[in-house]
Amino acid sequence: MDSIKYLLPELDYINIMPVEPDFYGQKFIKSVLEKIVILKKTIDRKYLCVPIEVDVNINEENAKLCIQKGAEY
């Protein structure tokens, strides 16, 4: 997470994948929610406009959790 904070001013958005890439049918990794919180706080602290989106294995339940933690899409 530390390395991305230096790139934030250059980004149009951040796409977080809550599963391991390339493995179909995985469960949503709940630890991603804390990453969203940390990223959102960092973005807000720097007064940036970098939307956080969460992609792959999203359902109504975990979509609500992601939005509550700071994701926009």
PDB file of N, CA, C and O in Angstrom:
ATOM      1  N   MET A   1       0.805  -1.196   0.000  1.00  0.00           N
ATOM      2  CA  MET A   1       0.000   0.000   0.000  1.00  0.00           C
ATOM      3  C   MET A   1       0.852   1.266   0.000  1.00  0.00           C
ATOM      4  O   MET A   1       0.449   2.286  -0.559  1.00  0.00           O
ATOM      5  N   ASP A   2       2.005   1.206   0.613  1.00  0.00           N
ATOM      6  CA  ASP A   2       2.837   2.413   0.681  1.00  0.00           C
ATOM      7  C   ASP A   2       3.279   2.883  -0.694  1.00  0.00           C
ATOM      8  O   ASP A   2       3.356   4.086  -0.947  1.00  0.00           O
ATOM      9  N   SER A   3       3.571   1.943  -1.582  1.00  0.00           N
ATOM     10  CA  SER A   3       4.089   2.357  -2.890  1.00  0.00           C
ATOM     11  C   SER A   3       3.039   3.050  -3.745  1.00  0.00           C
ATOM     12  O   SER A   3       3.388   3.895  -4.570  1.00  0.00           O
ATOM     13  N   ILE A   4       1.779   2.723  -3.575  1.00  0.00           N
ATOM     14  CA  ILE A   4       0.739   3.318  -4.424  1.00  0.00           C
ATOM     15  C   ILE A   4       0.466   4.776  -4.064  1.00  0.00           C
ATOM     16  O   ILE A   4       0.012   5.542  -4.913  1.00  0.00           O
ATOM     17  N   LYS A   5       0.732   5.166  -2.837  1.00  0.00           N
ATOM     18  CA  LYS A   5       0.420   6.547  -2.445  1.00  0.00           C
ATOM     19  C   LYS A   5       1.210   7.563  -3.255  1.00  0.00           C
ATOM     20  O   LYS A   5       0.760   8.696  -3.424  1.00  0.00           O
ATOM     21  N   TYR A   6       2.369   7.182  -3.753  1.00  0.00           N
ATOM     22  CA  TYR A   6       3.168   8.091  -4.570  1.00  0.00           C
ATOM     23  C   TYR A   6       2.615   8.207  -5.994  1.00  0.00           C
ATOM     24  O   TYR A   6       2.884   9.182  -6.694  1.00  0.00           O
ATOM     25  N   LEU A   7       1.845   7.209  -6.410  1.00  0.00           N
ATOM     26  CA  LEU A   7       1.277   7.207  -7.752  1.00  0.00           C
ATOM     27  C   LEU A   7      -0.109   7.841  -7.814  1.00  0.00           C
ATOM     28  O   LEU A   7      -0.583   8.177  -8.899  1.00  0.00           O
ATOM     29  N   LEU A   8      -0.753   8.006  -6.689  1.00  0.00           N
ATOM     30  CA  LEU A   8      -2.133   8.475  -6.658  1.00  0.00           C
ATOM     31  C   LEU A   8      -2.403   9.725  -7.501  1.00  0.00           C
ATOM     32  O   LEU A   8      -3.421   9.760  -8.193  1.00  0.00           O
ATOM     33  N   PRO A   9      -1.564  10.730  -7.482  1.00  0.00           N
ATOM     34  CA  PRO A   9      -1.853  11.921  -8.291  1.00  0.00           C
ATOM     35  C   PRO A   9      -1.884  11.631  -9.798  1.00  0.00           C
ATOM     36  O   PRO A   9      -2.451  12.416 -10.559  1.00  0.00           O
ATOM     37  N   GLU A  10      -1.302  10.549 -10.227  1.00  0.00           N
ATOM     38  CA  GLU A  10      -1.239  10.203 -11.650  1.00  0.00           C
ATOM     39  C   GLU A  10      -2.359   9.274 -12.100  1.00  0.00           C
ATOM     40  O   GLU A  10      -2.510   9.040 -13.299  1.00  0.00           O
ATOM     41  N   LEU A  11      -3.146   8.740 -11.172  1.00  0.00           N
ATOM     42  CA  LEU A  11      -4.150   7.722 -11.499  1.00  0.00           C
ATOM     43  C   LEU A  11      -5.520   8.319 -11.790  1.00  0.00           C
ATOM     44  O   LEU A  11      -5.912   9.330 -11.208  1.00  0.00           O
ATOM     45  N   ASP A  12      -6.236   7.673 -12.701  1.00  0.00           N
ATOM     46  CA  ASP A  12      -7.624   8.045 -12.996  1.00  0.00           C
ATOM     47  C   ASP A  12      -8.579   7.292 -12.079  1.00  0.00           C
ATOM     48  O   ASP A  12      -9.642   7.808 -11.734  1.00  0.00           O
ATOM     49  N   TYR A  13      -8.212   6.087 -11.685  1.00  0.00           N
ATOM     50  CA  TYR A  13      -9.000   5.271 -10.758  1.00  0.00           C
ATOM     51  C   TYR A  13      -8.133   4.124 -10.254  1.00  0.00           C
ATOM     52  O   TYR A  13      -7.053   3.871 -10.789  1.00  0.00           O
ATOM     53  N   ILE A  14      -8.610   3.433  -9.223  1.00  0.00           N
ATOM     54  CA  ILE A  14      -7.935   2.255  -8.689  1.00  0.00           C
ATOM     55  C   ILE A  14      -8.910   1.093  -8.780  1.00  0.00           C
ATOM     56  O   ILE A  14     -10.050   1.193  -8.325  1.00  0.00           O
ATOM     57  N   ASN A  15      -8.466   0.004  -9.363  1.00  0.00           N
ATOM     58  CA  ASN A  15      -9.281  -1.199  -9.485  1.00  0.00           C
ATOM     59  C   ASN A  15      -8.731  -2.248  -8.524  1.00  0.00           C
ATOM     60  O   ASN A  15      -7.588  -2.686  -8.653  1.00  0.00           O
ATOM     61  N   ILE A  16      -9.553  -2.642  -7.566  1.00  0.00           N
ATOM     62  CA  ILE A  16      -9.156  -3.644  -6.582  1.00  0.00           C
ATOM     63  C   ILE A  16      -9.854  -4.961  -6.921  1.00  0.00           C
ATOM     64  O   ILE A  16     -11.061  -4.997  -7.156  1.00  0.00           O
ATOM     65  N   MET A  17      -9.082  -6.024  -6.942  1.00  0.00           N
ATOM     66  CA  MET A  17      -9.657  -7.352  -7.172  1.00  0.00           C
ATOM     67  C   MET A  17      -9.702  -8.107  -5.845  1.00  0.00           C
ATOM     68  O   MET A  17      -8.652  -8.354  -5.251  1.00  0.00           O
ATOM     69  N   PRO A  18     -10.887  -8.478  -5.367  1.00  0.00           N
ATOM     70  CA  PRO A  18     -11.013  -9.149  -4.078  1.00  0.00           C
ATOM     71  C   PRO A  18     -10.871 -10.670  -4.166  1.00  0.00           C
ATOM     72  O   PRO A  18     -11.401 -11.399  -3.327  1.00  0.00           O
ATOM     73  N   VAL A  19     -10.156 -11.140  -5.180  1.00  0.00           N
ATOM     74  CA  VAL A  19      -9.861 -12.561  -5.353  1.00  0.00           C
ATOM     75  C   VAL A  19      -8.453 -12.679  -5.919  1.00  0.00           C
ATOM     76  O   VAL A  19      -7.869 -11.682  -6.344  1.00  0.00           O
ATOM     77  N   GLU A  20      -7.910 -13.878  -5.926  1.00  0.00           N
ATOM     78  CA  GLU A  20      -6.630 -14.116  -6.589  1.00  0.00           C
ATOM     79  C   GLU A  20      -6.882 -14.180  -8.092  1.00  0.00           C
ATOM     80  O   GLU A  20      -7.836 -14.834  -8.515  1.00  0.00           O
ATOM     81  N   PRO A  21      -6.070 -13.531  -8.903  1.00  0.00           N
ATOM     82  CA  PRO A  21      -6.297 -13.531 -10.352  1.00  0.00           C
ATOM     83  C   PRO A  21      -6.243 -14.947 -10.948  1.00  0.00           C
ATOM     84  O   PRO A  21      -5.483 -15.801 -10.494  1.00  0.00           O
ATOM     85  N   ASP A  22      -7.061 -15.164 -11.963  1.00  0.00           N
ATOM     86  CA  ASP A  22      -7.032 -16.377 -12.787  1.00  0.00           C
ATOM     87  C   ASP A  22      -7.555 -17.650 -12.127  1.00  0.00           C
ATOM     88  O   ASP A  22      -7.255 -18.744 -12.604  1.00  0.00           O
ATOM     89  N   PHE A  23      -8.314 -17.544 -11.060  1.00  0.00           N
ATOM     90  CA  PHE A  23      -8.893 -18.734 -10.448  1.00  0.00           C
ATOM     91  C   PHE A  23     -10.392 -18.540 -10.319  1.00  0.00           C
ATOM     92  O   PHE A  23     -10.848 -17.800  -9.448  1.00  0.00           O
ATOM     93  N   TYR A  24     -11.154 -19.185 -11.163  1.00  0.00           N
ATOM     94  CA  TYR A  24     -12.605 -19.041 -11.216  1.00  0.00           C
ATOM     95  C   TYR A  24     -13.276 -19.595  -9.956  1.00  0.00           C
ATOM     96  O   TYR A  24     -12.838 -20.601  -9.399  1.00  0.00           O
ATOM     97  N   GLY A  25     -14.330 -18.933  -9.522  1.00  0.00           N
ATOM     98  CA  GLY A  25     -15.162 -19.437  -8.438  1.00  0.00           C
ATOM     99  C   GLY A  25     -14.648 -19.196  -7.032  1.00  0.00           C
ATOM    100  O   GLY A  25     -15.056 -19.901  -6.109  1.00  0.00           O
ATOM    101  N   GLN A  26     -13.783 -18.245  -6.839  1.00  0.00           N
ATOM    102  CA  GLN A  26     -13.239 -17.975  -5.510  1.00  0.00           C
ATOM    103  C   GLN A  26     -14.212 -17.149  -4.672  1.00  0.00           C
ATOM    104  O   GLN A  26     -15.075 -16.443  -5.193  1.00  0.00           O
ATOM    105  N   LYS A  27     -14.042 -17.263  -3.376  1.00  0.00           N
ATOM    106  CA  LYS A  27     -14.820 -16.439  -2.454  1.00  0.00           C
ATOM    107  C   LYS A  27     -14.178 -15.061  -2.341  1.00  0.00           C
ATOM    108  O   LYS A  27     -12.975 -14.891  -2.539  1.00  0.00           O
ATOM    109  N   PHE A  28     -15.014 -14.091  -2.017  1.00  0.00           N
ATOM    110  CA  PHE A  28     -14.591 -12.713  -1.795  1.00  0.00           C
ATOM    111  C   PHE A  28     -13.623 -12.677  -0.619  1.00  0.00           C
ATOM    112  O   PHE A  28     -13.929 -13.214   0.445  1.00  0.00           O
ATOM    113  N   ILE A  29     -12.465 -12.055  -0.793  1.00  0.00           N
ATOM    114  CA  ILE A  29     -11.454 -11.945   0.268  1.00  0.00           C
ATOM    115  C   ILE A  29     -11.790 -10.710   1.107  1.00  0.00           C
ATOM    116  O   ILE A  29     -11.627  -9.577   0.656  1.00  0.00           O
ATOM    117  N   LYS A  30     -12.257 -10.945   2.322  1.00  0.00           N
ATOM    118  CA  LYS A  30     -12.749  -9.864   3.191  1.00  0.00           C
ATOM    119  C   LYS A  30     -11.669  -8.863   3.597  1.00  0.00           C
ATOM    120  O   LYS A  30     -11.983  -7.719   3.924  1.00  0.00           O
ATOM    121  N   SER A  31     -10.405  -9.279   3.582  1.00  0.00           N
ATOM    122  CA  SER A  31      -9.332  -8.355   3.969  1.00  0.00           C
ATOM    123  C   SER A  31      -9.215  -7.194   2.993  1.00  0.00           C
ATOM    124  O   SER A  31      -8.586  -6.184   3.309  1.00  0.00           O
ATOM    125  N   VAL A  32      -9.810  -7.322   1.813  1.00  0.00           N
ATOM    126  CA  VAL A  32      -9.819  -6.244   0.838  1.00  0.00           C
ATOM    127  C   VAL A  32     -10.559  -5.020   1.387  1.00  0.00           C
ATOM    128  O   VAL A  32     -10.253  -3.889   1.009  1.00  0.00           O
ATOM    129  N   LEU A  33     -11.517  -5.242   2.265  1.00  0.00           N
ATOM    130  CA  LEU A  33     -12.292  -4.130   2.827  1.00  0.00           C
ATOM    131  C   LEU A  33     -11.403  -3.163   3.596  1.00  0.00           C
ATOM    132  O   LEU A  33     -11.592  -1.949   3.516  1.00  0.00           O
ATOM    133  N   GLU A  34     -10.451  -3.681   4.328  1.00  0.00           N
ATOM    134  CA  GLU A  34      -9.529  -2.812   5.075  1.00  0.00           C
ATOM    135  C   GLU A  34      -8.621  -2.046   4.111  1.00  0.00           C
ATOM    136  O   GLU A  34      -8.264  -0.898   4.376  1.00  0.00           O
ATOM    137  N   LYS A  35      -8.250  -2.671   3.008  1.00  0.00           N
ATOM    138  CA  LYS A  35      -7.439  -1.977   2.001  1.00  0.00           C
ATOM    139  C   LYS A  35      -8.213  -0.808   1.399  1.00  0.00           C
ATOM    140  O   LYS A  35      -7.647   0.253   1.135  1.00  0.00           O
ATOM    141  N   ILE A  36      -9.501  -1.008   1.188  1.00  0.00           N
ATOM    142  CA  ILE A  36     -10.335   0.073   0.665  1.00  0.00           C
ATOM    143  C   ILE A  36     -10.349   1.243   1.642  1.00  0.00           C
ATOM    144  O   ILE A  36     -10.214   2.397   1.234  1.00  0.00           O
ATOM    145  N   VAL A  37     -10.513   0.949   2.927  1.00  0.00           N
ATOM    146  CA  VAL A  37     -10.535   1.997   3.955  1.00  0.00           C
ATOM    147  C   VAL A  37      -9.226   2.780   3.949  1.00  0.00           C
ATOM    148  O   VAL A  37      -9.239   4.011   3.973  1.00  0.00           O
ATOM    149  N   ILE A  38      -8.112   2.082   3.918  1.00  0.00           N
ATOM    150  CA  ILE A  38      -6.801   2.732   3.944  1.00  0.00           C
ATOM    151  C   ILE A  38      -6.610   3.595   2.701  1.00  0.00           C
ATOM    152  O   ILE A  38      -6.163   4.738   2.798  1.00  0.00           O
ATOM    153  N   LEU A  39      -6.949   3.050   1.534  1.00  0.00           N
ATOM    154  CA  LEU A  39      -6.820   3.811   0.296  1.00  0.00           C
ATOM    155  C   LEU A  39      -7.697   5.056   0.307  1.00  0.00           C
ATOM    156  O   LEU A  39      -7.247   6.141  -0.062  1.00  0.00           O
ATOM    157  N   LYS A  40      -8.937   4.902   0.728  1.00  0.00           N
ATOM    158  CA  LYS A  40      -9.869   6.029   0.753  1.00  0.00           C
ATOM    159  C   LYS A  40      -9.360   7.137   1.672  1.00  0.00           C
ATOM    160  O   LYS A  40      -9.425   8.314   1.318  1.00  0.00           O
ATOM    161  N   LYS A  41      -8.857   6.770   2.841  1.00  0.00           N
ATOM    162  CA  LYS A  41      -8.310   7.764   3.765  1.00  0.00           C
ATOM    163  C   LYS A  41      -7.108   8.482   3.157  1.00  0.00           C
ATOM    164  O   LYS A  41      -6.963   9.695   3.306  1.00  0.00           O
ATOM    165  N   THR A  42      -6.258   7.737   2.479  1.00  0.00           N
ATOM    166  CA  THR A  42      -5.076   8.328   1.856  1.00  0.00           C
ATOM    167  C   THR A  42      -5.478   9.285   0.738  1.00  0.00           C
ATOM    168  O   THR A  42      -4.930  10.382   0.627  1.00  0.00           O
ATOM    169  N   ILE A  43      -6.431   8.872  -0.085  1.00  0.00           N
ATOM    170  CA  ILE A  43      -6.921   9.719  -1.177  1.00  0.00           C
ATOM    171  C   ILE A  43      -7.529  11.003  -0.623  1.00  0.00           C
ATOM    172  O   ILE A  43      -7.236  12.097  -1.105  1.00  0.00           O
ATOM    173  N   ASP A  44      -8.366  10.861   0.380  1.00  0.00           N
ATOM    174  CA  ASP A  44      -9.017  12.031   0.985  1.00  0.00           C
ATOM    175  C   ASP A  44      -8.012  12.966   1.643  1.00  0.00           C
ATOM    176  O   ASP A  44      -8.133  14.187   1.540  1.00  0.00           O
ATOM    177  N   ARG A  45      -7.033  12.402   2.310  1.00  0.00           N
ATOM    178  CA  ARG A  45      -6.020  13.208   2.998  1.00  0.00           C
ATOM    179  C   ARG A  45      -5.209  14.040   2.009  1.00  0.00           C
ATOM    180  O   ARG A  45      -4.747  15.133   2.338  1.00  0.00           O
ATOM    181  N   LYS A  46      -5.038  13.515   0.791  1.00  0.00           N
ATOM    182  CA  LYS A  46      -4.286  14.243  -0.238  1.00  0.00           C
ATOM    183  C   LYS A  46      -5.192  15.105  -1.118  1.00  0.00           C
ATOM    184  O   LYS A  46      -4.727  15.705  -2.087  1.00  0.00           O
ATOM    185  N   TYR A  47      -6.490  15.169  -0.782  1.00  0.00           N
ATOM    186  CA  TYR A  47      -7.472  15.961  -1.534  1.00  0.00           C
ATOM    187  C   TYR A  47      -7.480  15.601  -3.025  1.00  0.00           C
ATOM    188  O   TYR A  47      -7.508  16.479  -3.887  1.00  0.00           O
ATOM    189  N   LEU A  48      -7.455  14.308  -3.307  1.00  0.00           N
ATOM    190  CA  LEU A  48      -7.457  13.832  -4.682  1.00  0.00           C
ATOM    191  C   LEU A  48      -8.828  13.288  -5.062  1.00  0.00           C
ATOM    192  O   LEU A  48      -9.657  13.008  -4.197  1.00  0.00           O
ATOM    193  N   CYS A  49      -9.051  13.146  -6.336  1.00  0.00           N
ATOM    194  CA  CYS A  49     -10.272  12.538  -6.853  1.00  0.00           C
ATOM    195  C   CYS A  49      -9.870  11.294  -7.637  1.00  0.00           C
ATOM    196  O   CYS A  49      -9.718  11.334  -8.858  1.00  0.00           O
ATOM    197  N   VAL A  50      -9.702  10.198  -6.921  1.00  0.00           N
ATOM    198  CA  VAL A  50      -9.324   8.928  -7.532  1.00  0.00           C
ATOM    199  C   VAL A  50     -10.349   7.889  -7.072  1.00  0.00           C
ATOM    200  O   VAL A  50     -10.249   7.372  -5.959  1.00  0.00           O
ATOM    201  N   PRO A  51     -11.330   7.583  -7.919  1.00  0.00           N
ATOM    202  CA  PRO A  51     -12.349   6.612  -7.519  1.00  0.00           C
ATOM    203  C   PRO A  51     -11.755   5.213  -7.305  1.00  0.00           C
ATOM    204  O   PRO A  51     -10.812   4.809  -7.986  1.00  0.00           O
ATOM    205  N   ILE A  52     -12.318   4.504  -6.363  1.00  0.00           N
ATOM    206  CA  ILE A  52     -11.932   3.121  -6.091  1.00  0.00           C
ATOM    207  C   ILE A  52     -13.042   2.233  -6.628  1.00  0.00           C
ATOM    208  O   ILE A  52     -14.210   2.399  -6.276  1.00  0.00           O
ATOM    209  N   GLU A  53     -12.667   1.290  -7.482  1.00  0.00           N
ATOM    210  CA  GLU A  53     -13.653   0.331  -7.970  1.00  0.00           C
ATOM    211  C   GLU A  53     -13.217  -1.076  -7.574  1.00  0.00           C
ATOM    212  O   GLU A  53     -12.026  -1.377  -7.494  1.00  0.00           O
ATOM    213  N   VAL A  54     -14.189  -1.914  -7.333  1.00  0.00           N
ATOM    214  CA  VAL A  54     -13.925  -3.300  -6.956  1.00  0.00           C
ATOM    215  C   VAL A  54     -14.505  -4.176  -8.054  1.00  0.00           C
ATOM    216  O   VAL A  54     -15.676  -4.047  -8.408  1.00  0.00           O
ATOM    217  N   ASP A  55     -13.689  -5.058  -8.583  1.00  0.00           N
ATOM    218  CA  ASP A  55     -14.055  -5.854  -9.740  1.00  0.00           C
ATOM    219  C   ASP A  55     -13.919  -7.343  -9.412  1.00  0.00           C
ATOM    220  O   ASP A  55     -13.003  -7.744  -8.694  1.00  0.00           O
ATOM    221  N   VAL A  56     -14.807  -8.134  -9.924  1.00  0.00           N
ATOM    222  CA  VAL A  56     -14.787  -9.596  -9.851  1.00  0.00           C
ATOM    223  C   VAL A  56     -15.449 -10.098  -8.564  1.00  0.00           C
ATOM    224  O   VAL A  56     -15.152  -9.625  -7.467  1.00  0.00           O
ATOM    225  N   ASN A  57     -16.327 -11.041  -8.725  1.00  0.00           N
ATOM    226  CA  ASN A  57     -16.996 -11.730  -7.614  1.00  0.00           C
ATOM    227  C   ASN A  57     -17.754 -10.775  -6.692  1.00  0.00           C
ATOM    228  O   ASN A  57     -17.665 -10.875  -5.468  1.00  0.00           O
ATOM    229  N   ILE A  58     -18.489  -9.862  -7.286  1.00  0.00           N
ATOM    230  CA  ILE A  58     -19.267  -8.904  -6.508  1.00  0.00           C
ATOM    231  C   ILE A  58     -20.732  -9.323  -6.523  1.00  0.00           C
ATOM    232  O   ILE A  58     -21.310  -9.598  -7.574  1.00  0.00           O
ATOM    233  N   ASN A  59     -21.308  -9.364  -5.344  1.00  0.00           N
ATOM    234  CA  ASN A  59     -22.750  -9.603  -5.227  1.00  0.00           C
ATOM    235  C   ASN A  59     -23.334  -8.455  -4.412  1.00  0.00           C
ATOM    236  O   ASN A  59     -22.615  -7.540  -4.010  1.00  0.00           O
ATOM    237  N   GLU A  60     -24.629  -8.509  -4.175  1.00  0.00           N
ATOM    238  CA  GLU A  60     -25.287  -7.403  -3.472  1.00  0.00           C
ATOM    239  C   GLU A  60     -24.714  -7.183  -2.074  1.00  0.00           C
ATOM    240  O   GLU A  60     -24.525  -6.044  -1.649  1.00  0.00           O
ATOM    241  N   GLU A  61     -24.442  -8.261  -1.369  1.00  0.00           N
ATOM    242  CA  GLU A  61     -23.944  -8.159   0.008  1.00  0.00           C
ATOM    243  C   GLU A  61     -22.553  -7.525   0.068  1.00  0.00           C
ATOM    244  O   GLU A  61     -22.342  -6.555   0.796  1.00  0.00           O
ATOM    245  N   ASN A  62     -21.598  -8.077  -0.700  1.00  0.00           N
ATOM    246  CA  ASN A  62     -20.245  -7.522  -0.585  1.00  0.00           C
ATOM    247  C   ASN A  62     -20.109  -6.198  -1.328  1.00  0.00           C
ATOM    248  O   ASN A  62     -19.194  -5.429  -1.034  1.00  0.00           O
ATOM    249  N   ALA A  63     -20.994  -5.910  -2.283  1.00  0.00           N
ATOM    250  CA  ALA A  63     -20.991  -4.583  -2.921  1.00  0.00           C
ATOM    251  C   ALA A  63     -21.336  -3.510  -1.894  1.00  0.00           C
ATOM    252  O   ALA A  63     -20.707  -2.452  -1.861  1.00  0.00           O
ATOM    253  N   LYS A  64     -22.332  -3.782  -1.061  1.00  0.00           N
ATOM    254  CA  LYS A  64     -22.704  -2.833  -0.005  1.00  0.00           C
ATOM    255  C   LYS A  64     -21.542  -2.590   0.947  1.00  0.00           C
ATOM    256  O   LYS A  64     -21.272  -1.453   1.332  1.00  0.00           O
ATOM    257  N   LEU A  65     -20.850  -3.673   1.327  1.00  0.00           N
ATOM    258  CA  LEU A  65     -19.703  -3.537   2.233  1.00  0.00           C
ATOM    259  C   LEU A  65     -18.606  -2.679   1.608  1.00  0.00           C
ATOM    260  O   LEU A  65     -18.028  -1.821   2.275  1.00  0.00           O
ATOM    261  N   CYS A  66     -18.320  -2.912   0.332  1.00  0.00           N
ATOM    262  CA  CYS A  66     -17.272  -2.150  -0.357  1.00  0.00           C
ATOM    263  C   CYS A  66     -17.631  -0.670  -0.417  1.00  0.00           C
ATOM    264  O   CYS A  66     -16.776   0.188  -0.193  1.00  0.00           O
ATOM    265  N   ILE A  67     -18.880  -0.372  -0.716  1.00  0.00           N
ATOM    266  CA  ILE A  67     -19.316   1.030  -0.798  1.00  0.00           C
ATOM    267  C   ILE A  67     -19.261   1.694   0.582  1.00  0.00           C
ATOM    268  O   ILE A  67     -18.869   2.855   0.701  1.00  0.00           O
ATOM    269  N   GLN A  68     -19.651   0.961   1.608  1.00  0.00           N
ATOM    270  CA  GLN A  68     -19.579   1.499   2.970  1.00  0.00           C
ATOM    271  C   GLN A  68     -18.136   1.834   3.362  1.00  0.00           C
ATOM    272  O   GLN A  68     -17.900   2.766   4.131  1.00  0.00           O
ATOM    273  N   LYS A  69     -17.184   1.078   2.838  1.00  0.00           N
ATOM    274  CA  LYS A  69     -15.776   1.298   3.186  1.00  0.00           C
ATOM    275  C   LYS A  69     -15.103   2.362   2.328  1.00  0.00           C
ATOM    276  O   LYS A  69     -14.007   2.816   2.657  1.00  0.00           O
ATOM    277  N   GLY A  70     -15.758   2.776   1.209  1.00  0.00           N
ATOM    278  CA  GLY A  70     -15.197   3.864   0.426  1.00  0.00           C
ATOM    279  C   GLY A  70     -15.084   3.626  -1.065  1.00  0.00           C
ATOM    280  O   GLY A  70     -14.695   4.534  -1.800  1.00  0.00           O
ATOM    281  N   ALA A  71     -15.412   2.439  -1.531  1.00  0.00           N
ATOM    282  CA  ALA A  71     -15.379   2.183  -2.981  1.00  0.00           C
ATOM    283  C   ALA A  71     -16.569   2.899  -3.627  1.00  0.00           C
ATOM    284  O   ALA A  71     -17.605   3.111  -2.996  1.00  0.00           O
ATOM    285  N   GLU A  72     -16.394   3.261  -4.885  1.00  0.00           N
ATOM    286  CA  GLU A  72     -17.458   3.958  -5.594  1.00  0.00           C
ATOM    287  C   GLU A  72     -18.124   3.089  -6.645  1.00  0.00           C
ATOM    288  O   GLU A  72     -19.288   3.309  -6.980  1.00  0.00           O
ATOM    289  N   TYR A  73     -17.410   2.111  -7.166  1.00  0.00           N
ATOM    290  CA  TYR A  73     -17.958   1.248  -8.217  1.00  0.00           C
ATOM    291  C   TYR A  73     -17.692  -0.200  -7.886  1.00  0.00           C
ATOM    292  O   TYR A  73     -18.075  -1.088  -8.648  1.00  0.00           O
TER     293      TYR A  73
END
